[in-house]
Amino acid sequence: MLLPLYLRREPTTDPVLRKYAPDARRPDVVAYRDAECTRPAGRWPWHYKRPDRRNRSIVLNCYRWRAVWLPPLLEA
């Protein structure tokens, strides 16, 4: 049984994209250790090959985790 890792799409933190294309919608995928999304474990920026909802498991820091997808975080 794999341990869960909670994933969701969030607005990017890339300063270059936010400066030169502030209207671009390029979300990052962020991994959390808890379902409340308070303990971050990793981030895949928009320009990396990142996991999507088809992935049932992912590899992060040399360990395989069960991917639990949460609803995306909308921009404020």
C-alpha positions in Angstrom: 0.0 0.0 0.0 1.4 3.3 -1.0 1.3 6.4 1.1 -0.8 9.3 -0.2 0.5 12.5 -1.6 -2.1 15.2 -2.3 -1.8 17.1 -5.6 -3.5 20.1 -7.0 -3.0 22.8 -9.6 -2.1 26.3 -8.4 -1.2 29.6 -10.0 2.4 29.7 -11.0 5.1 31.3 -8.9 7.4 31.9 -11.9 8.4 35.6 -11.6 9.4 35.9 -15.3 6.1 34.6 -16.5 4.2 36.8 -14.1 6.1 39.9 -15.2 6.0 39.5 -18.9 2.7 37.6 -19.4 0.5 38.4 -16.4 -2.6 37.2 -18.1 -1.1 33.8 -19.0 -2.8 30.8 -17.3 0.0 28.4 -16.7 -0.6 26.5 -13.5 2.0 24.6 -11.5 1.3 21.3 -9.8 2.0 21.3 -6.1 2.3 18.2 -3.9 1.3 18.3 -0.2 1.8 15.7 2.6 -1.7 16.4 4.1 -5.2 16.8 2.8 -5.5 20.3 4.2 -2.6 21.5 2.0 -0.5 22.9 4.8 2.7 20.8 4.4 4.2 21.2 0.9 6.3 18.3 -0.4 7.2 19.5 -4.0 6.3 21.7 -6.9 6.4 21.1 -10.7 6.5 24.4 -12.5 4.4 25.0 -15.6 7.4 24.4 -18.0 8.4 21.0 -16.5 6.8 17.7 -17.4 4.4 17.4 -14.5 1.9 14.8 -13.4 -1.7 15.0 -14.4 -4.9 13.4 -13.3 -4.2 10.3 -15.3 -1.4 9.4 -12.9 -2.4 7.1 -10.1 1.1 7.2 -8.6 4.1 9.5 -8.8 7.8 9.3 -7.9 9.0 12.1 -5.7 12.4 12.1 -4.0 13.0 8.5 -5.1 9.8 7.2 -3.4 6.6 6.1 -5.1 3.5 7.8 -3.7 -0.3 7.3 -4.3 -1.6 10.4 -6.1 -4.7 11.9 -4.6 -5.9 14.8 -6.7 -7.7 17.8 -5.1 -9.7 20.5 -6.8 -7.5 23.3 -8.3 -6.8 26.5 -6.4 -8.2 29.4 -8.3 -6.5 32.7 -8.6 -7.7 35.5 -6.4 
